[in-house]
Amino acid sequence: MMGRSGEDERLFGLEPDADQMRAFAERAVDHVVRHLASLDGQRAVDLDGAVERAAHAREPLPWRPSDYEELFRHLFDEVIPKSINTASPGMLSYVQGGGLFHAAVADFVSLAVNRFVGYAAAAPVLAELEANVVRWFCEILGFPAGAGGVLTSGGSVGHLIAVVAARTKHLGDDLRGARVYASDQLHHSIEKAALVAGLPRDAVRPIATDARYRIELSALDRAISEDRATGRRPFLLVGTGGTTNTGAVDDLTALRGLADREGLWLHVDGAYGGFFRLTERGRAALQGIETADSVVVDPHKSLFLPYGTGAVLTRHVEALRHAHELHSDYVHAVRSEGASVDFASISPELSRDCRGLRVWLPMKMVGAQAFRDALDEKLDLASYAADQLRGIPYLELADEPQLSTVAFHLRDKGDAANQATERILERINDRGRVHLSGTVLRGRAAIRICVLSFRVHRRAIDASLEDLKDALAEEKLDVSQRTV
Ligand SMILES: Cc1ncc(COP(=O)(O)O)c(C=O)c1O
């Protein structure tokens, strides 16, 4: 390592030597740690000028090497800050888990060693670590021994795998008249999964929900009878274990009974709520999830992982295999007899990252109890937020929190109230201390507080309530003047 210094040292080709790798990775760690350690002082959202900056970010194919320090500086100073800061301790919008640092380090390890886990024979022990993760998830859900599944890139792909498995089992190759039921609060990834699975465009029939946004069982019953009478072919019932809008949980035990009577596959969308089963209260709320034929959970939501990790779990691993397995001469050699699972045989992907490590490392390092405690804290914070919101004149809750989401409306109804709600949301987010998101519930604009990230604590809730009160006052809705 004689004679190289400064920029020269930071310009290298495809095979950096040991010193270069170390220096490069250390700089990356420095930047990341500086970024994460300063999250408290960063805005929860900063999109000012972001679109203009994005237009300038288009660039030609670079043929020559660049100094990585300069690239890091560009990334951390100019690119990353212009965003909704999904890692922020003020992140209360959408369904955001925060992104555990431990998982990022696990990804670094797994991508650096670059092993293939699609067929267990290629890395039997590493594949078994990922199989452990799948088994842990099955245990958390209360699935029986022998249940299994696969880690996916997210909930959407998990739904796709489940829909394809149910479709193959119940409909074979004839998809005409196929019918899927889910509540009118379903996440659109279910509809997308049905579409991509080749079902007719009108296959998903949304079913009305009750006052607490849970699927109405009588409406579901009627819809199935009507459909059968007109020659449709019901095959799949999707229950939701935590809707995106309000965190509503369908009566999953009743859905199991109905699915059994009607001969349907019961799939549960637990992308948001599934991991709350780690807690006592979540277990009570999600009662019946353990009886589902398949469940999607999203570790990148309620297990706090960075984006890119979902999972589909099922008591019918054979149905996943039947729907996905193909053979070819060139991979035959590495097919694994007797191995616990070949992920490539039960999912659409062949080559992919070894995503199991991303869950395995944090779970082993901090233990499941830490996740349980954090999720319990989120449930506490959601009820605290609901209590506080109940005391604010001009507002009403859309529902009591069933998990860790609280949605609320202005008491007034109609277009003017909807527009005022949007302005209030904008005012809160413009302050940048917290980030909330909105939705529409039965024609009424609502604001949601979804407490999920491991970095969100009481002070974020207090900040959002303060900013909300100020925004109401700025809208000339003086919160101190009117009592409820
Ligand atoms: C209830 C629910 N289901 C499914 C999804 C889709 O999951 P993903 O974004 O991981 O594909 C989401 C995402 O927010 C969700 O909230």
The ligand as a Gaussian input file, in Angstrom:
#p B3LYP/6-31G(d) Opt

LIG

0 1
 C      -52.688000      -4.114000       5.160000
 C      -51.640000      -4.125000       4.085000
 N      -51.576000      -5.178000       3.248000
 C      -50.651000      -5.255000       2.277000
 C      -49.744000      -4.252000       2.072000
 C      -48.742000      -4.362000       0.954000
 O      -47.503000      -4.700000       1.456000
 P      -46.109000      -4.334000       0.736000
 O      -46.081000      -2.834000       0.623000
 O      -45.096000      -4.884000       1.658000
 O      -46.103000      -4.992000      -0.591000
 C      -49.770000      -3.127000       2.908000
 C      -48.787000      -2.022000       2.710000
 O      -48.861000      -0.971000       3.283000
 C      -50.736000      -3.068000       3.938000
 O      -50.798000      -2.008000       4.781000

